[in-house]
Amino acid sequence: MFKLKQFNILLFLITFSINSSILYTLEESEIRWPILIIINETARSNNIELKLISLEYINEALSLRYGNVDISVLYDILRYLVFEGVKIITPSNDVSNNYPIVRIEAIKLLGQLNIIEARMTLFEVLEFEYNPTVLQEAIKQIFINWSDFYSNDKEVEIIFNTIKKIQDLSKIEI
């Protein structure tokens, strides 16, 4: 019941397509990619439950390949979730996504995309992230999905520095 209510509210509130540079009416957006609109709007909410619902939809979209879902759109949404609150600060004064579980799940799904942009984003995560568990997941996804991919010296150095950062962050007691 709660998910159906959220779904109806989201459909009512959506007025833009995923691509923010092109403006669509609600009807045009629904015709184009209705599932992507729902994923995008739930991902950009301030509610952790909605963000997790968004990740569930993305996981389903990747495993079932909803029709002709544009992978680049899913990548953009996952990139937003990975960096929100770390590298992307939302317009409100508060940090919306201080949810490591959301970032971890988004990183896992980025690894499933298996595109070079996702790999580069994972290396960006290693530079900007501060949570040891999130950093470990990013390294894990790099090695699982791109272990046979040539790494240059800079990438090796980033991984080495990240491992040192994880060790240092693990020593800090709160």
C-alpha positions in Angstrom: 0.0 0.0 0.0 2.8 2.4 1.0 4.8 1.7 -2.2 1.7 2.2 -4.4 1.0 5.5 -2.7 4.6 6.6 -3.2 4.4 5.6 -6.8 1.2 7.6 -7.4 2.7 10.7 -5.7 5.9 10.4 -7.8 4.0 10.2 -11.0 2.0 13.2 -10.0 5.0 15.3 -9.1 7.2 14.4 -12.1 7.4 17.1 -14.7 10.9 16.7 -16.2 12.6 14.0 -18.0 15.8 12.4 -16.8 17.9 14.6 -19.1 17.7 17.9 -17.3 18.8 19.9 -20.3 15.6 19.0 -22.2 12.3 19.9 -20.9 9.3 17.5 -21.4 5.7 17.6 -20.4 4.5 14.9 -18.0 2.8 13.1 -20.8 5.9 13.1 -23.0 8.1 11.9 -20.1 5.7 9.0 -19.3 5.7 7.9 -22.9 9.5 8.0 -23.1 10.9 6.2 -20.0 8.3 5.8 -17.2 10.5 3.5 -15.1 13.5 5.8 -15.4 11.5 8.8 -14.2 10.5 6.9 -11.1 14.1 5.8 -10.5 15.4 9.3 -10.9 12.8 10.9 -8.6 13.2 8.3 -5.9 17.0 8.6 -6.1 16.9 12.4 -5.7 14.6 12.4 -2.7 16.0 13.1 0.8 14.5 9.8 2.2 16.7 6.8 2.6 13.8 4.4 1.9 13.1 6.0 -1.4 16.8 5.9 -2.3 16.8 2.2 -1.6 13.7 1.7 -3.7 15.5 3.5 -6.5 18.4 1.1 -6.2 16.0 -1.9 -6.3 14.5 -0.5 -9.5 17.9 -0.1 -11.0 18.9 -3.6 -10.0 15.7 -4.9 -11.7 16.4 -2.8 -14.8 19.9 -4.2 -15.1 18.9 -7.8 -14.5 15.7 -7.8 -16.6 16.8 -5.1 -19.1 13.4 -3.3 -19.0 12.8 -3.0 -22.7 15.4 -0.6 -24.1 16.4 1.2 -20.9 19.3 3.5 -21.6 22.3 2.4 -19.6 23.8 5.9 -19.7 20.7 7.2 -17.8 21.1 4.5 -15.1 24.8 5.4 -14.9 24.0 9.1 -14.3 21.6 8.2 -11.5 24.1 5.8 -9.9 26.8 8.4 -10.2 24.5 10.9 -8.4 23.8 8.5 -5.6 27.5 7.6 -5.2 28.6 11.2 -4.9 25.6 12.9 -3.2 26.8 14.2 0.1 30.4 13.4 -0.6 31.2 15.3 -3.8 27.7 16.6 -4.8 26.2 18.9 -2.3 22.4 19.4 -2.8 20.9 22.9 -2.9 19.5 22.6 0.6 21.9 23.3 3.5 21.8 19.7 4.8 23.7 16.8 3.4 21.1 14.6 1.9 22.9 11.3 1.5 25.0 10.6 4.5 23.9 7.0 4.0 26.9 4.7 3.4 24.5 1.8 2.6 23.1 3.7 -0.3 26.6 4.6 -1.6 27.7 0.9 -1.2 24.7 -0.4 -3.1 25.1 2.2 -5.8 28.8 1.2 -6.2 27.8 -2.5 -6.5 25.3 -1.6 -9.3 28.0 0.6 -11.0 30.2 -2.5 -11.2 27.4 -4.4 -12.9 27.2 -1.7 -15.7 30.5 -2.9 -17.0 31.2 0.3 -18.9 34.4 2.4 -18.8 32.6 5.4 -17.3 31.6 3.3 -14.3 35.2 2.2 -13.9 36.4 5.8 -13.9 33.7 6.7 -11.4 34.9 4.0 -9.1 38.4 5.5 -9.2 36.8 8.9 -8.4 35.1 7.3 -5.4 38.5 6.2 -4.1 39.7 9.9 -4.2 36.7 11.5 -2.6 35.1 9.0 -0.3 35.9 9.0 3.4 33.9 5.9 4.7 36.2 2.8 4.9 33.4 0.4 4.0 32.4 2.3 0.9 36.1 2.5 -0.1 36.5 -1.2 0.3 33.4 -1.9 -1.9 34.8 0.4 -4.6 38.1 -1.4 -4.7 36.3 -4.8 -4.7 34.2 -3.8 -7.7 37.2 -2.5 -9.6 39.0 -5.9 -9.1 35.9 -8.0 -9.7 34.8 -6.3 -12.9 38.0 -5.0 -14.4 40.8 -7.2 -13.1 42.0 -8.0 -16.6 41.9 -4.3 -17.6 45.3 -2.6 -17.9 45.9 -0.2 -15.0 48.3 2.6 -15.4 50.7 3.8 -12.7 48.3 6.5 -11.5 45.5 4.0 -10.9 47.8 1.7 -9.0 48.9 4.7 -6.9 45.3 5.6 -6.2 44.5 2.1 -5.1 47.6 2.0 -2.9 46.8 5.4 -1.3 43.2 4.3 -0.7 44.3 1.2 1.1 46.5 3.4 3.3 43.5 5.8 3.8 41.3 2.9 4.9 43.9 1.8 7.4 44.1 5.3 8.8 40.3 5.8 8.9 39.9 2.4 10.7 42.3 3.6 13.5 40.1 6.6 14.3 37.9 6.0 17.3 34.6 7.8 17.5 
